[in-house]
Amino acid sequence: MSQSHIDVRYVAKLARLELTDDEVATFQPQLEAILGHVEALSKLDVSGIDLAAHTGVFGKMRDDVPHDSLTQQAMLQNAPDQAQGQIRVPKVVTDA
């Protein structure tokens, strides 16, 4: 992966981004530094690490319990538009 020059304009084109010359000059060393870190990580020996060692840590969700101090009425009092005990929002889907 030891590539000395990364074509930032090509990467931006793949991401459908339009960059100015100043942005290209800013992002060039940043992208090369990121890839340098990736190269350093790829050299690490991870053969003794269990691939599923993190499964007990991530993906936990809290119980979805309403906060005791907020009643439905208290939550609705700050709503800009409400009807029948519900918050009204503008329609965002157009007819197809």
N, C-alpha and C positions, 0 to 999 in steps of 0.2 A: 504494500500500500504506500510505499515511500514515493510519493509523487510530489515534485517540488513546486508545481504550479497547478492551481485549480482554476478552471475557466468559470468565473463567477457569473458571467453573462449567460453561459449555457445552463448553469444550474438555475438561474433566475428564470430563464425561458421555460425550463421544465416545470417550474413552480408557477408559471404564468404571472410573473412579476416584472414590472418595468422599473429598471434601476437607472438612476443618473450616474454620471461618471464619478461624482463624489461618493455616492453610495457603493459603487463597485470598488473604489479605492479603500473604503472603510471596511467592507465585508471581506475583501481578499485575505488580509492577514487573519481575520477572525475565523474564516472557514478553514484556512490552513492550520490554525492552532487547534481547532476542534478535531480535525482529521489526525493531527499529531497525537492528541489525547487518545483517540480511538486506536491508533497504532500501538501506543503504549499499553493500553488495556488488552489488546489482542496478544501481547507477549506474556501476559500473566499466566501462571500455571494454575488452572482451576480444576485439575483432574480429581482432587480430593474433596471437592465441594458437592454436596448433595443438591441436585437440581430442584428438588421440591422442598428445600429447607425453609423457604419463605412463605409457604402456603398457609401457615397458621397465623401469620401476622397481617397479611393483606386481605382485602375483601370482606372484612367485618363491617357490619352496618349496625347502627344504633337502632333501638326500637323506635318506631314512629309514634310517639305519644305526644299529644298536645300539651303545651306548657300550661301548668296549673293557673298561673296568674293572668293568663290571657283568655278571656271568654270570647265567644263568637261575636258578641255585641261590641266588645272593646276592639277586636280586630277590624270590624266593619266601620267603626267611627272614623277611621282615617282613610277609608277607601274613597277615591274621587267619585265613583258612581256605583250605586248598589241598588238591588231590587230583590225582594222576596228573600232577604237574608243571605244574598250572594253578591259577590263582587262582579260588576259588569265590565267587560272589556270590549274594545272595538273588534269587529269581524275582520280577520286578516286573510281569509281564504276567499278567492274569487270564484265565481261560477265557471265551470269548465265547458 
